[in-house]
Amino acid sequence: MQMMIFSIRREIAEKYYYKVDLMKRFFLELIQSSQSSPLMKQWLYIAEAFPFSEWLEAHSSKKEEAKERKNKLYHFFDSIDTYGIMNHKNYCCQFQCENLWQAEALVLEPLRKSTHSFYIIETNGEHYGWLSPLAGQRMIL
């Protein structure tokens, strides 16, 4: 399974937290039409920079594995491994894993220690939701 994690400005997360399906449609369209100028303008408005690789390396319970993965940033569809960060930028991170348990252990658990808000979506749209530090808010998968 391939997943994307988007770093979202807090005020956007607060306003759209309960509009999960609206965010899902937006991000699926963004993934499928990443060259669309209006979508990119909207994305740049809601995005917030976040150091994904550095954060995961520093906060992962599997630090050695995270450090090794950081040194070999995988590119979309070029990875021969079954999991790991394939591509990252300051605003989003794309990774591949075998199942949700693996995603939780390698990526989501370290991100829960952050004060940032993230929207996570599987590239086929099956699993999606928020990962947010706001009280009482949990990711929906």
N, C-alpha and C positions, 0 to 999 in steps of 0.2 A: 504494500500500500504506500502511496506517495501522498505526503501531506505538506501543506503550506501553513506557516505561522506568520501572521501579519501583526506588527507592532502598531497599536492604535492609540491616538491621543486620548487621555483620560476623559475629557469632556464629551468626546464622541462615544466612548464606551458607556458612559453614564446615560447618555441620551438614547442610545440604540441597543442597550443591553437586552431589552425584552423584544426586540425586533430581529430575532435570530434568523428567520427565514428571509427577510429583506437583505440582511448582510450576506447570507448564503448566496442569494441571486447575484448580488453585486460582485462578490469575489469569484464566483464561477464565471461570470461574464468577463471579469478582469483577467482571469487565467486564460480563457479562450481567446480573448481579443486584446492582448496586452499592448498592441500598437495604437489602440483607439485613443485619440487625443482627449475627448471629454472624460473617458474613464480614468485616464492618467491624471488629469487635473483634479478629479474627485479624490483619487487615491492619494495624491500629494497633500491634499487638504486634511485628510483624516489620519495620515501616517505620522508616526513618531519614530525617530532613530533609536535603535537599540543594538548593542554589541553582542549579537547572538553567539558566535563562536567563543568569544572570550568569556561570556557569562556561563555558558554550558561547561567550559573547561574548568572554571573556578568553582562552580557550585554543584557539579555532578558528583553523585556518590561513586561513580565509576570514572574517577579523574584520569587515570592512565588511558583508558579507552577513549575518553573525550579528547585528550591531548593528541592521541594518535590520529583520530578522525580529523581534527583541525588541521593537522599537517598535510592531509591528503584531501582537500576539499573536492568533493565529487561534483561532477557536472551532470545536468539532467540527461538521463538515459545512458550515461557512460559508465555508471557504477557497476562493477562486477560483484560487489558485496551485496548482502541482502538488507543492510541498513546503514544509516549514517547520514550526515549532512551532505547533500548533493550540491547545493548552491546557496549562498547567503549574501545578503546585502544589508545595509543598515536598517532597512525598513521591513524586510521579510526574510524568511528562512525556509528553504525547501528541504525536506528530508524523506528518507525511505525507511520503512520498517516492515517487519513481517506481520505484526498485529498491534492492537491497541495497548496491550500490556508492555510490549517493547517500547512503544512510543512514550508511554508514561514513565518508564524506568530511565530511559536515556535522555529525553528532551523535556517532557512536560513537568516532571517532578522538580528539576532545577529551576524552571521558569516560574514555578509557583512561589519561589523565594523572592521574586522581583516585585517591585511596586508598579510595574508597567501593566497595561491591559493588552491582551492578545486575542485575535480571532484566529481560530484554527479550522482548517477545512481540508478534507481529503480531496484530491484533485478530481475524483469522479463525483463528489458531492454527497457521498453516503454518510460520512461522519463529519460533524462540524459543531462549532460552538465557541463560547467565550472561556478564556482563562483570565480571571480578573482578581485583583487584590481587594476589590470592594467587598464590604462585609456581606456575607451570605450569598455571594455569587460564585457559582461553580460552573465548570464547563459542561456542556450538554453533548453527549456523544450517542 
